[in-house]
């Protein structure tokens, strides 16, 4: 389960105070899928990062499963993310000096998995990139980089999957393939999914949709 209580984010910039996310309550049931929709600049990516423990909230709490991650120190939070969370970044966040297999295998290696490269190759094949295993990110197209990022997020079969525009750089067939893999994971592994999207086709695949406008859930 994902549970946020009075979660907010504000920043001070050049002498001005900006509220990116107004105090927000949100619950997503275990094994369900939820899409956050809304206009650009409404705070969707910020909300996702706060819920995944990638950013620090100004106020409020986030509980994932039975763990209040906003109460964890940095070391404990890093371990929790490693063991329980998959994240698909909008800008991919691939390691530039690692090839496709190494990028996908890295989180598994951090978990101490001896079969990290084997699993990485299996997921690259599932995303249609088995012929690009040895290529660096700079040698891949934007769509191919996104599929590597997706394979990396799925490979550990996480309990919680957060995705920021998971099909944003993909054409129709490739986007549909990724959606099928994502919702297979949701169904087969009971993975809880929270995603941000501008694509109504993606949002419609989820069990639930919530709208974020000007930092407020509607």
C-alpha positions as CSV (number, residue, x, y, z in Angstrom):
1,X,0.0,0.0,0.0
2,X,1.0,3.6,-0.7
3,X,-0.2,6.1,1.9
4,X,0.5,9.8,2.0
5,X,-0.8,12.1,4.8
6,X,-0.7,15.9,4.4
7,X,2.3,15.6,2.1
8,X,3.7,18.9,0.9
9,X,6.7,20.4,-0.9
10,X,7.8,24.0,-0.9
11,X,11.1,25.7,-1.9
12,X,12.7,29.1,-1.5
13,X,14.3,30.4,-4.6
14,X,15.9,33.8,-5.2
15,X,14.1,35.3,-2.2
16,X,10.7,33.9,-3.2
17,X,8.7,31.1,-1.6
18,X,7.1,28.5,-3.9
19,X,4.7,25.8,-3.0
20,X,5.0,22.9,-5.5
21,X,2.7,20.5,-3.7
22,X,-0.1,21.6,-1.4
23,X,-0.8,19.3,1.6
24,X,-2.0,16.1,0.0
25,X,-3.6,12.8,1.1
26,X,-3.4,9.8,-1.2
27,X,-3.8,6.1,-0.8
28,X,-3.2,3.4,-3.3
29,X,-4.2,-0.2,-2.3
30,X,-1.7,-3.0,-2.5
31,X,-1.7,-4.7,-5.9
32,X,-3.6,-1.9,-7.6
33,X,-2.6,0.6,-10.2
34,X,-3.1,4.4,-10.1
35,X,-2.4,7.1,-12.7
36,X,-1.7,10.7,-11.8
37,X,-2.8,13.0,-14.6
38,X,-2.8,16.8,-15.0
39,X,-1.1,19.6,-16.9
40,X,2.6,20.1,-17.1
41,X,4.0,21.9,-14.1
42,X,1.3,20.8,-11.8
43,X,3.6,18.9,-9.5
44,X,3.1,15.4,-10.7
45,X,6.8,14.4,-10.9
46,X,7.4,16.0,-7.5
47,X,4.6,14.0,-6.0
48,X,6.0,10.8,-7.5
49,X,9.5,11.5,-6.2
50,X,8.3,12.2,-2.7
51,X,6.2,9.0,-2.6
52,X,9.2,7.0,-3.8
53,X,11.6,8.5,-1.2
54,X,13.7,10.3,-3.9
55,X,12.9,13.7,-2.6
56,X,12.4,15.2,0.9
57,X,9.0,16.5,1.8
58,X,8.5,19.8,3.5
59,X,5.8,18.3,5.7
60,X,3.7,15.2,6.0
61,X,4.3,11.4,6.0
62,X,4.7,8.6,3.4
63,X,4.0,5.0,4.4
64,X,4.9,2.2,1.9
65,X,3.5,-1.1,3.1
66,X,4.1,-1.0,6.8
67,X,7.1,1.3,6.7
68,X,6.9,5.0,7.2
69,X,9.7,6.0,4.8
70,X,9.7,9.7,5.9
71,X,10.9,8.5,9.3
72,X,13.9,6.6,7.9
73,X,17.5,7.9,7.8
74,X,19.3,8.1,4.4
75,X,21.0,4.7,4.7
76,X,17.8,2.9,5.7
77,X,15.8,4.7,3.0
78,X,18.4,3.7,0.4
79,X,18.1,0.0,1.5
80,X,14.3,0.2,1.4
81,X,14.3,1.6,-2.1
82,X,16.9,-1.0,-3.3
83,X,14.8,-3.9,-1.9
84,X,11.3,-2.8,-2.6
85,X,11.0,-0.1,-5.3
86,X,11.3,0.1,-9.0
87,X,11.4,3.6,-10.6
88,X,11.2,4.6,-14.3
89,X,12.6,8.1,-14.7
90,X,11.4,10.5,-17.4
91,X,15.0,11.2,-18.3
92,X,16.0,7.5,-18.0
93,X,18.9,8.0,-15.5
94,X,21.1,5.4,-17.2
95,X,24.8,5.1,-16.2
96,X,26.6,6.4,-19.3
97,X,29.7,4.2,-18.9
98,X,27.7,0.9,-18.5
99,X,26.2,-1.0,-21.5
100,X,22.5,-2.0,-21.6
101,X,23.0,-5.3,-19.7
102,X,25.1,-3.7,-17.1
103,X,22.6,-0.9,-16.5
104,X,19.8,-3.4,-16.0
105,X,21.9,-5.7,-13.9
106,X,23.2,-3.0,-11.5
107,X,20.2,-2.8,-9.1
108,X,20.2,-6.6,-8.9
109,X,23.9,-6.7,-8.2
110,X,23.3,-4.2,-5.4
111,X,20.8,-6.7,-3.9
112,X,23.5,-9.3,-4.0
113,X,22.0,-11.4,-6.8
114,X,24.4,-13.8,-8.5
115,X,22.1,-14.1,-11.5
116,X,22.0,-10.4,-12.2
117,X,23.3,-10.5,-15.7
118,X,21.1,-13.5,-16.6
119,X,18.0,-11.8,-15.4
120,X,19.1,-8.5,-17.1
121,X,19.4,-10.3,-20.5
122,X,15.9,-11.9,-20.0
123,X,14.3,-8.5,-19.4
124,X,16.2,-6.9,-22.3
125,X,14.8,-9.6,-24.5
126,X,11.3,-9.0,-23.2
127,X,11.6,-5.3,-24.2
128,X,13.0,-6.2,-27.6
129,X,16.6,-5.1,-27.0
130,X,18.4,-8.4,-26.9
131,X,20.4,-7.3,-30.0
132,X,21.5,-4.1,-28.1
133,X,22.9,-5.7,-24.9
134,X,26.5,-4.4,-25.4
135,X,25.6,-0.8,-26.5
136,X,26.2,2.2,-24.2
137,X,23.3,4.7,-23.7
138,X,24.9,7.2,-26.1
139,X,24.7,4.5,-28.8
140,X,20.9,4.0,-28.3
141,X,18.0,6.0,-29.4
142,X,15.8,7.8,-26.9
143,X,13.2,5.0,-27.2
144,X,15.8,2.3,-26.7
145,X,17.1,4.1,-23.7
146,X,13.6,4.2,-22.2
147,X,13.2,0.5,-22.8
148,X,16.5,-0.2,-21.0
149,X,15.2,2.0,-18.1
150,X,12.0,0.0,-18.1
151,X,13.8,-3.3,-18.1
152,X,15.9,-2.1,-15.1
153,X,12.9,-1.2,-13.1
154,X,11.1,-4.4,-13.9
155,X,14.0,-6.8,-13.4
156,X,13.8,-7.1,-9.6
157,X,10.0,-7.6,-9.8
158,X,9.6,-4.9,-7.1
159,X,6.7,-4.7,-4.7
160,X,6.2,-1.0,-5.7
161,X,6.7,0.5,-9.1
162,X,6.8,4.2,-9.7
163,X,6.8,5.4,-13.3
164,X,7.2,9.0,-14.7
165,X,5.9,9.0,-18.3
166,X,6.8,5.3,-18.9
167,X,5.9,5.4,-22.6
168,X,6.8,9.0,-23.3
169,X,9.6,8.3,-25.8
170,X,8.1,5.1,-27.3
171,X,6.1,4.7,-30.5
172,X,2.8,2.9,-30.6
173,X,3.9,-0.8,-30.8
174,X,6.8,-0.4,-28.4
175,X,4.6,1.6,-25.9
176,X,2.0,-1.1,-26.0
177,X,4.6,-3.8,-25.4
178,X,5.9,-1.9,-22.3
179,X,2.3,-1.5,-21.0
180,X,1.7,-5.2,-21.4
181,X,4.9,-6.0,-19.4
182,X,4.0,-3.4,-16.7
183,X,0.5,-4.7,-16.2
184,X,1.6,-8.3,-16.3
185,X,3.9,-7.5,-13.4
186,X,1.0,-5.9,-11.6
187,X,-1.2,-9.0,-12.1
188,X,1.4,-11.8,-11.7
189,X,3.5,-10.3,-8.9
190,X,0.8,-8.1,-7.2
191,X,3.1,-5.1,-7.8
192,X,1.5,-1.8,-6.8
193,X,1.9,0.7,-9.6
194,X,1.7,4.5,-9.4
195,X,2.5,6.3,-12.6
196,X,2.5,9.9,-14.0
197,X,1.3,10.2,-17.6
198,X,0.0,12.7,-20.2
199,X,-1.2,9.7,-22.3
200,X,-4.9,9.0,-21.6
201,X,-4.4,5.5,-23.2
202,X,-2.0,4.7,-20.4
203,X,-4.1,6.2,-17.6
204,X,-7.1,4.2,-18.8
205,X,-5.3,1.0,-18.2
206,X,-5.0,1.8,-14.5
207,X,-7.5,0.8,-11.9
208,X,-7.8,4.5,-10.8
209,X,-7.0,8.0,-12.0
210,X,-6.4,11.1,-9.9
211,X,-5.8,14.6,-11.2
212,X,-3.2,17.0,-9.9
213,X,-3.7,20.7,-10.8
214,X,-1.6,23.6,-9.4
215,X,-0.2,21.3,-6.7
216,X,-3.6,20.1,-5.5
217,X,-5.2,16.7,-6.0
218,X,-8.7,17.1,-7.5
